[in-house]
């Protein structure tokens, strides 16, 4: 399993729009669901810094994620541009793979 982890700082007043766009029912998850290697998206908000959110996108593998993003780069750019209207900062925390004992 692979997880792409992103952090966002949301502009004041844009929280609900951001949650709708980046949550499990938003545009990113809808796009991702077109691929059988996509598993789920989770959206977390920091209770101590309420403008700070994390997205966790779960995939079967890093390769599947990278291939999907390469194929859908135009849609990715469009969704990313729309998200920039809602955020003041976006940072890739990292890409993580499940460690199997």
N, C-alpha and C positions, 0 to 999 in steps of 0.2 A: 504494500500500500504506500501511496505517495500523498503528501499534503503540501500545497502551496499556501504560504502564510503571508498575509499582507496587513499592514497597519495604516489606518487613515485617521486624520484629524478633520472632523466635519465642521463646516462653517455654521455659526449660530443661526438657528432657524431652519436649517436644512436636515435636521436629524430624521424626521419622518420620511422625507423623500429619499434620503440615503438608505434608510432601513428597507424601504420598499424596493429600491434599485439593487441593493447588494445582498439582501437576504435570500432565503431559499426559494422565494417566489419571484425574484427579480430577474432582470435581463441577463445577467451573467449566468445564473443557474439555468434559466431557460435555454440559453445557447449551449451550455455544457451538457444538458440532458439529451441533446441530439447524438451524443457519443456513448456507446455502450460501456466504455471504460471509466466514465464519470460515475462517482458514487454519491456524493452529497456536498452541500455547502452549509457551513455554519457561520453565523454572525454573532460576535461577542461585543459587548460594550463594557468599558471600564467604569465601575460604579464610583470611583474616586476622581476620575477625569472623564466626565460624561460625553465629551466631544471626541473621545478616542475609541476607535472600533478596531476589531480584528476580523478578517475573513479567513476561513479555513476551507479550502477546496480540496476534497478527497478524490483521488483517482486510483485506478488499479496500479499504475506505474508512472514514473517520471517520463519515460519515453512516450507513453500514450498522451500525457499532458502536453509535452513539447510538440508532438506531431499535430495534435488538435489545434494548438495555438498558432502553429505555422500555417496550417490550412485555412484557418479562420482569422487571419491577421487583419483583414479589412473590417470585419465586424468587431474585432477586439479594439481597433483604433476608434471606431464610432462609439462604442460603449464607454471606453476610457475617456474620451472627450466629454461625453455627457456627465460622467462622474466628476470631472475636474470642476464643473460648475458647483458641485456640492461640497467639495473638500478644499482645505487649505494646504494639506500635506498628504502625500502617499509614499509609503516606504515598503519595499519588499523585505520582510523579516528573514525569509529563507525558504528553501525547499527541503522538505524532510521526508525520509523514507523509514518505514517500520523496521526496527531491528528485531530480527527473529533469533531467539536463543538457540 
